[in-house]
Amino acid sequence: MAILRPRRLEFQAGQILGLVGPNGYGKSTLLSALAGLGPQQATIRLNGQPMPAGDIGYLPQDFVVRSALTVLDAVLLGHCEQLGLRIDPALLGQAQACLDDLGLGSLADRPLNTLSGGQQQRVMIAQRLFRRPRLLLLGEATSALDLHHQLEVLATLRMHARQTGVPMLCALHDLTLAVRFCDRLLVLADGGLAADDTPAELLATRCIADHRAIEPEVLTCRAGSPVIVAHQPAWAAKRAARADKRALPRLSEPREPLAGGTSGPRRAPDSAPERPFMNRRERP
């Protein structure tokens, strides 16, 4: 069964495309197909010619890192074809710069398997940036990150895209981050592409409400960027209200006795009679 219908996408140089949609609607399937790793086929062309697989950078949503390599060595593996017995000092400087950009410079000598999940995720992003792909595909690149590092990573990705001209396709669940950092948003729904538009134009329609099962409230932060507050749609609120009426009885209501028990009030256990001491002698 095909999860996604055939579709033509265009990537503009230096743009970040946000891939949004409910769980199970094909975001990971699309990314793996574009990376040439999924059962579904996709062809990426640059100037009319197929793009070599080595020019595509891909970081899947789920990954496990158990390696004891240092953080710097892991980033250098992004250019493994250029590594030899001696590493070019220029490569070392570029790898260290990628770590510095993502706030990982002080961890360069730490083994990967001693890092937290969020730190490992940032190292893997640094490795992809160090490789300098011509297209970067990211599945939930901020899923393991705290708020500070979500902003830092997305700002770094946007800066990298602008400076190098590399287009990026990034799956995101946080609509506020998607609207703030992405140039275009692709909304997946019902096995296809429901919308491909700028964030401002998309927010002016009912697309997000119709395909995310929420009622979005759009506010403006002090920096002038939109903030999306999600509310339950009316039908979901009514369903929740009906569920509340069928909730378990309150503690003040009488409950049915347990099988084999009695419905009367519980009796306090009789106090055990005092046991006399054996051979007890009275002391004066």
N, C-alpha and C positions, 0 to 999 in steps of 0.2 A: 504494500500500500504506500503510495507516495504521500509524504507529509507536506511537501511544498510543490505547487504547480510551477511549471517553467516560467521564468521571468528574466527580463533583461535589466541589469543594474548598471549605472554609470558612476564611476568614482572620479571626482575632480581632485586635482593636485592640491595637497595641503589641507584637505577637508577632513573633518571627523564626522562620520555617520553613526548615529545612535540607532541601535536595533532594539526595539521595544515590543512587548507583547506578553500575554499571559503565559504561565508555565505550560509546557507541552505543545506550544504552537509552532515550533520549528526553528527557534533561534540557533540552538547548538547544531541542529541538522544543517542549516544553511552555512554556518561558519565552517564546519568540518568538510562540507562539500566543496566550498571555495578553496579550502586548504588541500583538497585532493585526497582526503583521508576517510571520507564517508562512503557508504554504498551508493548514494546519489551522485550523479556526475554534474560537474560545473566547469566551464571553461572561462578563463580570464585572459583577455587580450589587451595588449598594449601596442598602440599604433598598428592595429590589425594583425599582430603576430601573437601567438600563445605565449603567456608569461611563464618562464621556467619556474619549476617548483622551488628552487633555491632562492628565488626572489620574493617569496611569500613568507612572512613571519606569522606564526600562529601560536597563541597561548590559550589552551582549552579552559573551560570553566573548572573542571576537576583535575587536579594533579597531585601526585604524592612525591615528596622529596625525601629520600633516606640517605643520600650520598654524604660522605664525610669530606668532600671537596671543600676548599675554602670558598668564600663568597666571590673573591676576585677570580679564582680559577674557573668557577662556574660561569661567570660573565664572559671570560675569555673563550670559553667553548663555543660561544656564538660565532666565532670566526675560526672554528677548528681546522678548516682547510688551510689556514695561513700559519698555523702553529708548527713549530719544529723544536729541535733541541734547545734553541735559544729563541726567546720571544722578543720581537721588535719592541724597543722602548716606546715607540709611537703607539703601538697597540695597547701597551700597558697604561699609557696616559689616557687613551680614549676610554678604556674600560673603567679606570678610576673616576673619570669625569662622569660617566653614566651613573656610577654609584653615588657620587656627590650630588648629582641632580635629584636623586630620589631619597636623599638623606641617609644613605647607607655607607658613606665613606669610612666611618669608624668601625664598621663590621667587616672590612675587607679580608681580614685574616681569620674570621670565625668560621668553623665548620658549618655547612648548611644544615646538618641534622640537629644542631643546637639552637636553631632559630625558631621563632614562633611562626604560625601559619601566615600571618600578615607580612612578616619580614621575608619569608620565602617567596611570597607572591610578588613583592616588590623586586626581589633579586631576579626572578624570572622575567619580569617586565624589562629590567635593565639589560638582561641578556638579549632580549629581542630588539631593543633599541640599538644596542651595540652592533648588532649584525647589519644594521642599515638595510632593511628589506625595502622593496619597492611598493609593497602593500602589506599592511599590518592588520591582522584579525585577532580580536580579543574577546574572549568569552567571560563576561562578568569580572572584569579586571579589578574591581574594587570590592568584591564580595567578602574578603577577609580583613578589610582595613577599617580602622577607626575613622572618625569624621575628619580629623586633621590630615591623615594620610590619603583619604579619598580626594580631598581638594588638592593636595600636593601632587598626587600621581596624575590626576586629570589635567591639571595645569601644565605639568611637564609634558604630557602627551600632546597637548595642544601646541605648546611651544615647539616641540620636535616636528610636528606636522607642518607648522608654518615655516620653520627654518629649512627643512629638507624637501618639502613638497610631497612627502609621502602621505597618501590617503590612508585612513584608518576606518575600520568597521568594528564597533564596540557594542556588545550586548549590555544593556543596563536595565535595572528594575527601578532605580530611583529616578522618578520623572523630573524632580528638581535639578539633579545633576545633569540629566540628559539635556534638558532645555538650556541649562547654563553653559555647557561646554561643547555641545554638538552643533554643527552647521546645518545638518539635515537630520530628520528623524524618519526611520522606516518602521511602520507599524505592521506587524504580522498578525493575521487573523484568518481563521477558516481556511487554512492551507494556502494562503496567498498573501500578497502585499496589499493591505488595506489603504495605506497612504505613504507617500514619499514627498515630504514638504519641509519647509523651514519651521523651527519651533514656534515662531510668532504666528505663522499662518495656520499651523496645526492647532494651536490653542484657541484660535478664533472659531473652530468648528466643534462638532460633537464627536469627533473621531475617537478621542481618548476615552470619553465617557461611554461610548457605544461598545468599544472593543476591550476595555479594561474593567468593566463592571463596577465602575466607581462614579461618583459625582465630584469632579475636580473643582476646587476653589482656587483661583489664581490670585495670589497676593504679590506684593512687590517689596523686596528687601531694601535695605539702606543703600546698597550698591546699584539699585535699579534693575536687578535681575528678578525674573519671575520665581515664585515659590509655589509649588503645587501642594495643596492640602487635600488629601483624599477623604471623601465622605462616603458612607454607604448609600447606594441608590435607594429610592423609595421602596421598591419591591423587596430589597434585602432587609430594610428596617422593619417592614411589616412582618416578614418571615421571622425575624428575631423576636418581635413582640409576641407572636403566636407561640414561639418556643418558650418564652418566659412564662406564659400562662400554664404551660404543661410541665413546669419545673417540679422538682421534688418538693414534698410538703415541708412547711416551715417547722422549726424546732418546737414551736408552741402547740402544734397540732398533734392530736393523739396518733400513735402509730400502731399498726397491726402487731400482735405478739409474734415472736419468733416461733417457728415450729417446735413443738415439744415444751414450750414455756407456758407461763401463766400471764394473764392480762392484768392481774391485780398489782398493787404497788409492791415494790421490792421491800423485803424485810432486811433490816440491818442484821448482820451476822451476830449470833450470840457470842458474848465475850467468853473466852476460854476460862474455865475455873482455875483458880490459882493452884499450882501444883506444890504440895508441901516439900520442903527440903528433907532429905533423908538424913537421920542422925543429927538433926540440927540441935545445937546447944544454946541455951539462952546465956547471953553475956550480961554481966552486971552493968 
